[in-house]
Amino acid sequence: MSVLKEADVTSDPNPEPVRDLSSRNDIEALRRTLPVVKDIKDYAVPGIFETDEELEDFQRMLEADRQTSLA
């Protein structure tokens, strides 16, 4: 039986203990706290790209990566 663990990447030499997510109750409690996404705009992060050109570069790179993965 595998045990699911939640861990954060950190440069802290004394990181927080790893939380065991193997318990069904923990997973259900976590699920209840998640927000319901009703619109794709809920995923928007304003200001992640400084310019329209940066956004367009990212979109081109993403499209090229997808095409490569399909080939």
Number of C-alpha atoms within 10 A of each C-alpha: 4 5 8 11 10 10 12 9 6 9 7 7 6 7 11 10 9 10 11 13 14 14 10 9 10 12 12 10 10 11 10 9 8 8 8 8 9 7 8 7 8 10 8 9 8 7 7 9 12 9 9 9 10 12 13 12 11 13 12 12 12 12 12 12 11 11 10 9 8 7 5
